[in-house]
Amino acid sequence: MQTRRHVLQCGFGAGVAATLGLRPQHAEAQALSSLQIFVPAAPGGGWDQTGRSIEHALRTDAIVKDFKFEHAPGAGGAVGLPKFIGTKKGQGDALMVGGMVMVGALIANKSPVKMTDLTPVARLTGEFLVVVVPEASPHKTMQDLAAAFKAAPGKVSWAGGSAGGSDHILAGMMARAMGADPKAVSYVAYSGGGPAQAALLGNQVTAGISGWGEFSEQIKAGKLRALAISADKRQDGIDVPTLKEQGVDVELFNWRSVFGAPGIKPEQQKALVDVMERMVKGPAWQAELKKKDWTGIYLPGAEFGKFLGEEITRITGILKDLGLAT
């Protein structure tokens, strides 16, 4: 993925301000005064971190003042998405956090609702994934883990987010690269990075997969051992080899994004896009990217919508290999 930045026209007319409930006299100087942030996952995971980082950046740079958070965890967003669609339709101040995980989860769960039912606002970040094992694990390298998996795939359990999400997809891609049947992967799905981390720390699973930001603190504390990252090359400040370096020819970036509610007006969509545009160019968001080791891959509005359609097609093919799509 390549970073794209698109400069959108700033400011809102009095008509837009009235639509959004803003004070007309300040319409050109401020965007939305409040946002509802809907997280279709449990607190503590990657989507929640993204939502909290959005709140922090918008508050710090004085772009949006008031926030209301709502969580609806389960099945990689397949539980929360219909709730967001059903309760937020037409509301121009609502944002739902989502990403690549949801694409796969909706396909795997044969969801009757789709991400394309939403209003695309912005693709925000890309994050490589990390393969970890508990501190006490006998597997010291990715080669050790790969050897164990090849010898007895069913005896190696992989903890990650919901079935069909980016963690599951990476597990399947690694299996295929190792010459094994992706369907042989013993994948244990959790509602987010937090519960998966708890299972690893409790030595309940062999290995885990998640975004670097979700496991980094436990890696730094020595409670989890990082064996490999799914990036295309070594990352500055992270002393962990890539999968490719260790003979597993796979790379994958997990992207995260925000969506507006279905049924909002074009000017309401533009207002949300403008808020995100101001945020990604601000110092507070740039600091969050650095702090979380996220890569900024901003893509706004309709262009993000086009990318989403292509991504759904690509991920459907991968999930067919895992036996999760037909």
C-alpha positions, 0 to 999 in steps of 0.5 A: 500500500502506498500513502495517499494524501488528498487536500479537500476544500476546507470550511462549511457553509451555513447550510451544512452547519445547520444540517450538522447542528453547528453554530452558523457563526462558527461554521467556517472555523470548526467542524463537527462539535461532537462525535459518536464513535462506535467500536464493534469490538471489545475494549482494549483491542486494535479497533478500540485503540484506533478509536481512542487515538482518534479521540485523543488527536481530535481533542488535542488539536481542538478539532472536535470537543465531545465524544461518546463511545459505544462498544458492541463486540463479537464475531469480528464486527459481524455483531456490531455492524448490524447494530450500527446500521440499525441504530445510527442510520442518517446520523451525520455525527456517527463514526464506526471503526472497522478494517480488514478484520471485518471484511473477512469476518463478515464473509466467514459469518455469512453476514446479511449486512455488508461493509458496502452498506456503510458510508466510506469516510477514511482508511487511516492506518496500516499495521503489520502483524506479529507472531508471538509465543509465551515467554516459557514456550520451547519455540525460540524462532519462527523456524522452530514454530514452523517445524512443529507446525509441519510435523503436527499441524493440529497440535499447534494452536494459534490465538487471534481475533475473530475467524476470517480476520487478518490474524486468521488470514495470516495463519492460513497464508503461512500454512500455505507458504509452509506447504501445509493445507490452510484448513489444517490450521488450529485457529482459536478465535477471540473477540479481540487482541485483549482476550487473545493476549490473556490466553497467551499469557496463561499458556493456553495456546501455542502461538498468537497473531495480532497487530504489533501495537496490541502485543508490543507492551508485553513483548517489551516486558518480556512476557511474550516472545516475538518470532516474526513480523509480517512486514515487507522489511525490518522495521526501525526500532523493532528487533524482530525479523520478517517472515520472509527472512525466515523462509516463510514467503508471506507479507501482510498489512492490516488496515483500519478505517472509519465509516459513516452511517448509512443514509447520511447526506453527501454534505454530512459525508464530506463533513466527516471526511474533512474532520479526518483530513484535518486530523491526519495532517495534525501533530497529535495524530502523527504522534499517535502513529509514531507511538503505536508503530502504525503506518499512515495510509490515509485514503478518503471518501469515494477512493476508500470506497473503491479500495474496499470493493477491491479488498473484499474480492481479494480477501474472499479468495484467501478465505476460500483457501481456508474453507471459510468462503464458498 
